[in-house]
C-alpha cells in the first residue's frame, strides 16, 4: 500500500520514500514506494510530472492501493529515494481545479445548473453545464467567483462516514457510497473529488471566463485561473 501524501498536503513538492519494489516493464521500470506525493491523475486533473531518484518520471498509474511510478532505470528495493514534483505545473493545475470548483459551485448556487462535463487543458479549463446562461449571468458568475477568491476562504478535504455522506448535500457526477473524499470551499461548494487543491482560495489569484457557447441544451464555458488567467 502506498501512502498518498498528496491527500494530506497538496503543497508538498519534495519528499523522500522507501522503494518497496521495482520491476522491469517493456524497457521501463515500475516502482512502488511506501509513500508518494505524485498524484496519478483523476477527477479531471492529469498526473503529476517530475523526477524520482534523479530520473525523469515517465508516467504514473494506480493499481489497487498502490501507485506505480514509471522511470527509465532500476531503483534498489529498500533504498530511500527522493521525489521532486514539477511544482509550477502542479500548482497551476491546482489553481485551475480549485477555480473550477468555485465556478461550478457558484453556477449551481445562483442558477441551479449542474456541471456535467469538465476538462483541464493546457490553455483553458472547459466546463459543461446542463442549462443555458445569458451573458449577464456569466458576468455575475465571474464577479462572484473572484469575490470568493479575494476573501481567501479555506479549502478543506475530508472522508465522511456513510451516514454523514447520506445527509450531505454535495456535487458529484457519480453515485458514490464509500471512501468518498469531499472537498469543501467555505460557503461556496461541496464536491466529491480525488485531486489536490489549494488550501485557501486566495492562492488562485483570479478566474477569467474566456468564451462560451450553447452545447447539448446547456452551455460550454472556457475558463482560465491563476497564472493562466493572468
ZAROTOR-182740 format. One record per atom (N, C-alpha, C): z, y negated, x. Coordinates in steps of 0.2 Angstrom, whole numbers, padded with zeros to 4 digits, always signed. Atoms other than C-alpha are relative to their C-alpha. Layout:
N
ZYX/...
! end
This chain:
230
+0000+0006+0004/+0000+0000+0000/+0000-0006+0004/+0001+0006-0003/-0005-0017+0006/+0004-0006-0003/-0003+0006+0003/+0007-0032+0003/-0004-0005+0000/+0005+0006+0001/-0003-0046-0004/+0003-0006+0001/-0003+0006-0001/+0003-0061+0004/-0003-0006-0003/+0003+0005+0004/-0009-0072-0005/+0003-0002-0007/-0003+0001+0006/+0001-0070-0021/+0006-0004+0001/-0006+0004-0001/+0017-0077-0014/-0001-0007+0003/+0001+0006-0004/+0009-0090-0003/-0008-0001+0001/+0007+0001-0001/-0009-0096-0006/-0002-0004+0006/+0001+0004-0005/-0007-0108+0008/+0001+0003+0007/-0001-0004-0007/-0004-0095+0022/-0007+0001+0003/+0007+0000-0003/-0019-0097+0034/+0000+0005+0006/-0001-0004-0005/-0012-0087+0048/+0005+0005-0001/-0006-0004+0001/-0002-0071+0048/-0001+0006+0005/+0000-0006-0004/+0002-0055+0058/+0002+0006-0004/-0001-0006+0004/+0002-0037+0052/-0001+0006+0004/+0000-0006-0003/+0003-0019+0057/-0006+0004-0003/+0006-0004+0002/-0013-0008+0057/+0003+0007-0002/-0002-0007+0002/-0010+0007+0046/-0005+0005+0001/+0006-0005-0002/-0027+0015+0048/-0006-0004+0002/+0006+0003-0002/-0044+0012+0055/-0005+0006+0000/+0005-0005+0000/-0059+0022+0051/-0007-0003+0000/+0007+0002-0001/-0077+0021+0056/-0004+0001-0007/+0004+0000+0006/-0089+0017+0041/-0007-0003+0001/+0007+0003-0001/-0108+0015+0044/+0000-0005+0005/+0001+0005-0005/-0106+0006+0060/+0005-0005+0000/-0006+0004+0000/-0091-0004+0055/+0006+0003-0001/-0006-0003+0000/-0073-0001+0054/+0004-0003-0006/-0004+0002+0006/-0062-0001+0038/+0007+0001+0002/-0007+0001-0002/-0045-0007+0042/+0005-0001-0006/-0006+0001+0005/-0029-0005+0031/+0006-0003+0004/-0006+0003-0002/-0015-0017+0035/+0006+0001-0004/-0006-0001+0004/+0003-0016+0030/+0001-0006-0005/+0000+0006+0004/+0001-0034+0023/-0006-0004+0002/+0006+0004-0002/-0013-0047+0022/+0000-0006-0004/+0000+0006+0004/-0016-0065+0017/-0008-0001-0002/+0007+0000+0002/-0035-0061+0015/-0001+0002-0008/+0002-0002+0007/-0040-0062-0004/-0006+0003+0000/+0007-0004+0001/-0053-0049-0008/-0005-0002-0005/+0005+0002+0005/-0061-0058-0022/+0003+0002-0007/-0002-0002+0007/-0058-0058-0041/+0001-0006-0004/-0001+0005+0005/-0056-0069-0056/-0005-0006+0001/+0005+0006-0001/-0072-0079-0052/+0000-0003+0007/+0000+0003-0007/-0067-0083-0034/-0002+0006+0005/+0003-0004-0005/-0076-0075-0019/+0005+0002+0005/-0005-0003-0005/-0067-0065-0005/+0000-0005+0006/-0001+0004-0006/-0060-0074+0010/-0004+0002+0006/+0003-0001-0007/-0068-0076+0027/+0005-0002+0005/-0005+0002-0006/-0060-0077+0044/-0001+0005+0006/+0000-0004-0006/-0055-0067+0059/+0006+0005-0001/-0006-0005+0000/-0044-0051+0061/-0001+0003+0007/+0000-0003-0006/-0039-0045+0078/-0005-0003+0005/+0005+0003-0004/-0050-0058+0086/-0008+0002-0001/+0007-0002+0002/-0066-0051+0077/-0001-0003-0006/+0003+0003+0007/-0076-0059+0063/+0001+0005-0005/-0001-0004+0006/-0071-0052+0046/-0007+0001-0003/+0007-0001+0003/-0087-0044+0039/+0001+0001-0008/-0001-0001+0007/-0080-0040+0022/+0007+0002-0002/-0007-0002+0003/-0065-0036+0010/-0002+0004-0006/+0001-0003+0006/-0063-0024-0004/+0007+0003-0002/-0006-0003+0003/-0049-0017-0015/-0001+0008-0001/+0001-0007+0001/-0046+0002-0015/+0007+0002-0003/-0007-0001+0003/-0031+0005-0027/+0005-0005+0002/-0005+0005-0003/-0016-0003-0019/-0001-0003+0007/+0001+0002-0006/-0024-0006-0003/-0006-0005+0001/+0005+0005-0001/-0035-0020+0004/-0004+0003+0006/+0004-0002-0005/-0049-0014+0015/-0003-0006+0004/+0003+0006-0004/-0054-0026+0030/-0005+0003+0004/+0005-0002-0004/-0071-0023+0037/-0001-0004+0006/+0001+0004-0007/-0073-0028+0056/-0005+0004+0004/+0005-0003-0004/-0086-0024+0069/+0003+0005+0006/-0003-0004-0005/-0074-0015+0081/+0006+0004-0002/-0006-0004+0002/-0060-0002+0080/+0007-0004+0002/-0007+0003-0001/-0041-0008+0079/+0004+0006+0000/-0005-0006-0001/-0027+0004+0085/+0005+0000-0005/-0006-0001+0005/-0016+0011+0071/+0007-0001+0004/-0007+0001-0003/+0002+0005+0074/+0000-0007+0004/+0000+0007-0003/-0004-0011+0083/+0001-0006-0005/-0001+0006+0004/+0001-0028+0077/-0006-0005+0002/+0006+0004+0000/-0014-0039+0074/+0001-0007-0003/+0000+0006+0004/-0017-0057+0069/-0006-0002-0004/+0005+0002+0005/-0027-0063+0054/+0000-0008+0000/+0001+0007+0001/-0034-0080+0053/-0006-0002-0005/+0005+0002+0006/-0042-0087+0037/-0004-0006+0002/+0004+0006-0001/-0057-0099+0037/+0004-0004-0006/-0005+0003+0005/-0044-0111+0029/-0004-0006-0004/+0003+0004+0004/-0056-0125+0024/-0004+0003-0006/+0004-0003+0006/-0067-0113+0014/+0005+0003-0005/-0005-0002+0005/-0051-0105+0006/+0003-0006-0004/-0003+0006+0003/-0044-0122+0002/-0004-0003-0005/+0005+0003+0005/-0060-0129-0006/-0001+0005-0006/+0001-0005+0006/-0061-0113-0017/+0007-0001-0004/-0006+0001+0004/-0043-0116-0022/+0000-0006-0004/+0000+0007+0003/-0046-0134-0026/-0005+0001-0006/+0004-0001+0006/-0061-0128-0037/+0002+0004-0005/-0003-0005+0005/-0052-0114-0045/+0005-0003-0004/-0005+0003+0004/-0037-0124-0050/-0003-0006-0004/+0003+0005+0004/-0048-0138-0055/-0003+0003-0007/+0003-0003+0006/-0057-0126-0067/+0005+0002-0005/-0006-0001+0004/-0040-0121-0074/+0002-0006-0004/-0002+0006+0003/-0036-0139-0078/-0005-0002-0005/+0005+0002+0005/-0053-0142-0086/+0000+0004-0006/+0000-0005+0005/-0053-0126-0096/+0006-0001-0005/-0006+0001+0004/-0035-0129-0102/-0001-0007-0004/+0000+0006+0004/-0039-0147-0107/-0005+0000-0005/+0005-0001+0005/-0055-0142-0116/+0003+0004-0006/-0003-0004+0005/-0045-0129-0125/+0005-0004-0005/-0005+0004+0003/-0031-0141-0129/-0003-0005-0005/+0002+0005+0003/-0041-0155-0135/-0005+0002-0006/+0006-0001+0004/-0056-0147-0144/+0000+0008-0002/+0000-0007+0003/-0051-0128-0147/-0006+0004+0003/+0005-0004-0002/-0065-0122-0136/+0003+0005+0005/-0002-0006-0005/-0064-0105-0126/-0005+0000+0006/+0004-0001-0006/-0070-0103-0109/-0003+0007+0000/+0003-0007+0001/-0082-0088-0110/-0005+0002+0006/+0003-0002-0006/-0090-0089-0093/+0002-0005+0006/-0003+0004-0006/-0085-0095-0075/-0003+0002+0006/+0003-0002-0007/-0094-0095-0058/+0001-0006+0005/-0001+0005-0005/-0089-0104-0042/-0006+0001+0005/+0006+0000-0005/-0105-0108-0032/+0002-0005+0006/-0001+0004-0006/-0107-0117-0015/+0000-0008-0002/+0001+0007+0002/-0112-0134-0024/+0004-0002-0006/-0003+0002+0007/-0103-0133-0041/+0004+0006-0003/-0003-0006+0004/-0092-0123-0052/-0003-0001-0007/+0004+0000+0006/-0101-0118-0068/+0005+0003-0005/-0004-0002+0005/-0091-0116-0084/-0004+0000-0007/+0003+0000+0006/-0097-0110-0101/+0005+0000-0005/-0005+0000+0005/-0088-0114-0117/-0004+0002-0007/+0003-0003+0006/-0091-0107-0135/-0002-0006-0005/+0001+0005+0004/-0093-0124-0143/-0004-0006+0003/+0003+0005-0003/-0104-0139-0141/+0005-0006+0001/-0004+0006-0001/-0096-0155-0134/-0005-0006+0001/+0004+0006-0001/-0103-0173-0135/+0002-0004+0007/-0001+0004-0006/-0105-0185-0120/+0007-0004+0000/-0006+0004+0000/-0090-0195-0126/+0006+0005+0001/-0005-0005-0001/-0079-0179-0127/+0000+0002+0007/+0000-0002-0007/-0084-0174-0110/+0003-0006+0005/-0003+0005-0004/-0079-0191-0103/+0008+0000-0001/-0007-0001+0002/-0062-0189-0112/+0003+0006+0004/-0003-0006-0004/-0060-0172-0104/+0001-0001+0007/+0000+0002-0008/-0064-0178-0086/+0006-0005+0001/-0006+0005-0001/-0052-0193-0088/+0007+0004-0001/-0006-0003+0001/-0038-0182-0095/+0002+0005+0006/-0001-0004-0006/-0041-0169-0081/+0002-0003+0006/-0002+0004-0006/-0040-0182-0067/+0007-0003-0001/-0007+0002+0001/-0024-0189-0075/+0005+0005+0002/-0004-0006-0001/-0016-0172-0074/+0000+0001+0008/+0000-0001-0007/-0021-0171-0056/+0004-0005+0004/-0004+0006-0003/-0014-0188-0052/+0007+0001-0001/-0008-0001+0002/+0003-0183-0060/+0003+0005+0005/-0002-0005-0004/+0004-0169-0047/+0005+0005-0003/-0004-0005+0004/+0010-0156-0059/+0001+0006+0004/-0001-0006-0004/+0017-0140-0052/-0005+0006-0003/+0004-0006+0002/+0006-0124-0052/+0004+0006+0002/-0005-0006-0002/+0016-0108-0053/-0004+0006-0003/+0003-0007+0002/+0012-0089-0055/+0006+0004-0001/-0005-0005+0001/+0022-0075-0062/-0003+0006-0003/+0002-0007+0003/+0022-0057-0069/+0004+0001-0006/-0004-0001+0006/+0029-0057-0087/+0001+0007-0001/-0001-0007+0003/+0036-0041-0094/-0005+0000-0006/+0004-0001+0006/+0026-0033-0108/+0002-0004-0006/-0003+0004+0006/+0037-0041-0121/-0001-0007+0001/+0001+0007-0001/+0036-0058-0113/-0008-0002-0001/+0007+0001+0001/+0017-0056-0112/-0002-0001-0007/+0002+0000+0007/+0015-0052-0130/+0002-0006-0004/-0003+0007+0003/+0025-0068-0135/-0004-0006+0003/+0003+0006-0004/+0015-0079-0123/-0007-0002-0003/+0007+0003+0002/+0000-0090-0128/-0003-0001+0006/+0004+0001-0007/-0012-0088-0113/-0007+0001-0001/+0007-0001+0000/-0030-0089-0110/-0002+0007+0004/+0003-0005-0003/-0039-0073-0105/-0006+0003-0003/+0006-0002+0002/-0056-0066-0106/+0000+0008-0002/-0001-0007+0001/-0050-0048-0106/+0007+0002-0004/-0006-0003+0003/-0037-0038-0116/+0005+0003+0005/-0005-0003-0006/-0023-0036-0103/+0007+0002-0003/-0006-0002+0002/-0007-0027-0106/+0006+0001+0005/-0005-0001-0005/+0002-0024-0090/-0002-0002+0007/+0001+0003-0007/+0004-0031-0072/-0005-0006+0000/+0005+0006+0001/-0004-0047-0078/+0003-0006+0003/-0002+0006-0003/-0002-0062-0067/-0002-0006-0004/+0001+0006+0004/+0000-0078-0076/+0000-0006+0004/+0000+0007-0004/-0005-0095-0068/+0001-0005-0005/-0002+0006+0005/+0003-0110-0077/+0000-0006+0004/+0000+0007-0002/-0001-0128-0074/+0004-0004-0005/-0005+0003+0005/+0013-0138-0082/-0003-0004-0005/+0002+0004+0006/+0009-0145-0099/-0008+0000-0001/+0008+0001+0001/-0010-0141-0097/-0003+0007-0001/+0003-0007+0000/-0014-0122-0095/+0004+0005+0002/-0003-0006-0001/-0008-0105-0096/-0005+0006+0000/+0005-0004+0000/-0020-0092-0090/+0001+0006+0005/-0001-0006-0004/-0021-0074-0083/-0005-0001+0006/+0004+0001-0006/-0028-0075-0065/+0003+0004+0006/-0002-0003-0006/-0028-0065-0049/-0001-0004+0006/+0003+0003-0006/-0034-0078-0037/+0006-0005+0002/-0005+0005-0002/-0024-0090-0026/-0002-0007-0002/+0001+0007+0003/-0021-0108-0032/+0004-0005+0004/-0005+0005-0003/-0014-0124-0026/+0007+0000-0003/-0007+0000+0003/+0004-0127-0028/+0002-0006-0004/-0001+0005+0005/+0003-0144-0036/-0007-0003-0001/+0007+0002+0002/-0012-0152-0045/-0003-0006+0005/+0002+0005-0004/-0012-0167-0033/-0004+0002+0006/+0004-0003-0005/-0020-0156-0020/-0007+0000-0001/+0007+0000+0002/-0036-0155-0030/-0003-0007+0002/+0003+0007-0002/-0039-0174-0027/-0003-0003-0006/+0003+0002+0006/-0051-0176-0041/-0005+0006-0003/+0005-0004+0003/-0063-0167-0053/-0006-0005-0002/+0006+0004+0002/-0081-0173-0057/-0004+0004-0004/+0005-0004+0004/-0092-0167-0071/-0007-0002+0002/+0006+0002-0003/-0109-0167-0064/-0006+0001-0005/+0005+0000+0005/-0120-0161-0078/+0002+0005-0006/-0002-0004+0006/-0120-0152-0095/-0006+0002-0004/+0005-0002+0004/-0132-0143-0106/+0002+0005-0006/-0002-0005+0006/-0132-0133-0123/-0002+0007+0003/+0001-0006-0003/-0130-0115-0119/+0003+0005-0005/-0002-0005+0004/-0130-0100-0131/+0005-0002-0006/-0004+0002+0006/-0122-0110-0146/+0006-0004+0003/-0005+0004-0003/-0110-0119-0134/-0002-0005+0005/+0002+0005-0005/-0111-0129-0118/+0002+0003+0007/-0001-0001-0007/-0113-0126-0100/+0002-0006+0004/-0002+0006-0004/-0104-0138-0088/+0000+0002+0007/+0000+0000-0008/-0107-0141-0069/+0006-0004+0002/-0005+0004-0002/-0091-0147-0061/+0001+0001+0007/-0002-0001-0007/-0085-0151-0043/+0007-0003+0000/-0007+0002-0001/-0067-0153-0037/+0001+0000+0007/-0003+0001-0006/-0058-0158-0022/-0006-0003+0005/+0005+0002-0005/-0069-0161-0006/-0007+0000-0003/+0006-0001+0002/-0084-0155-0015/-0002-0006-0005/+0001+0006+0004/-0082-0169-0028/+0000-0006+0003/+0001+0006-0004/-0079-0182-0015/-0006-0001+0003/
! end
